[in-house]
Amino acid sequence: MPLRIAPEPRSPMPVPEMGGADAPEFVDQWLTLGRARQWAGDTRGALQAFRHALTIGPNRPEAWFEVAHAQEQLGDPSSAVEAYRGAVERHPTMAEAWNNMGNAYERMGLPEEASRCYRRALRILPERYEIWFNFGSALAGMDRMHEAVEAYGTAAKLAPGSSRIWHHLAFAEACVGNLDRAIAGYEAATSLNPDDPEIWYNLGNAQFDLGRFDEAARSYRCALNLRGEDHEIWNNLGNAFAATGRSEAVGCYEKALELEPEYDPAWNNLGIALDEAGDLTGAREAFGKAVRAHPRQPTYLLNQASVLARTGRQAEAVEQLA
């Protein structure tokens, strides 16, 4: 089953307070004005003030940082990268700028470049869990899941009270096949944040994959208590019931299809449940709808052909597999 992680923002880090030359009485005034505008929600006005500060203080790394941060907030990560680069060229040990440059690269879909920035930041501030978390996310984005486990694990040691870190660590553990560890991570996350349906959903998936179907069903029910209109959770709850021979599976699949009539996995699963219950006509109809939704799916075609053959429609079954 697929594992889902709800999209979440990266962890930007605040600019440190720094002194410097370049007419500080004027640069600092413009930076203060920009920060005030930012707090008031006027990001464009803040960017204008930060750019003015940069014009009169081009060697002030914090001016470059603030320009970059505002550009990122305005949805321009490419320009933000260039401005963060300006900050680290003038202050190479500015870990906050390296971290945030990595965030901007991530938003550009460039996890390799992002990971290099996070590595630089970690050389300077290895005790910051936010950077380890971001580094883990970049590694996961490159499908380097074993390394992501290590990064998320370090973040979890540094910030054991973060449900988000435990959730991502558990997801990475599941991806590398460490399902027992994944379950432990998801359980830690649910104990810290029991109101997140995605954590319960992913916990259920890991339990299901280990054959712990009753536990999976309980986790899916917890997810549905928080988000009852999610067709995928209803489908997976049906799978957990079906795995233990419980007739409630049919109702779960029907609920999933009520919420999303074009969800072909639920049509296929409903067909299997009806077939096992002896309702071959209903099974044939369900498999037919799965095939119409996804006509090249071999499993759907085989299931439909099987029930056609067993209802005296052998010619159609042969044609189905031709």
Secondary structure, 3 states (H helix, E strand, C coil): CCCCCCCCCCCCCCCCCCCCCCCHHHHHHHHHHHHHHHHCCCHHHHHHHHHHHHHHCCCCHHHHHHHHHHHHHCCCHHHHHHHHHHHHHHCCCCHHHHHHHHHHHHHCCCHHHHHHHHHHHHHHCCCCHHHHHHHHHHHHHCCCHHHHHHHHHHHHHHCCCCHHHHHHHHHHHHHCCCHHHHHHHHHHHHHHCCCCHHHHHHHHHHHHHCCCHHHHHHHHHHHHHHCCCCHHHHHHHHHHHHHCCCCHHHHHHHHHHHHCCCCHHHHHHHHHHHHHCCCHHHHHHHHHHHHHHCCCCHHHHHHHHHHHHHCCCHHHHHHHHC
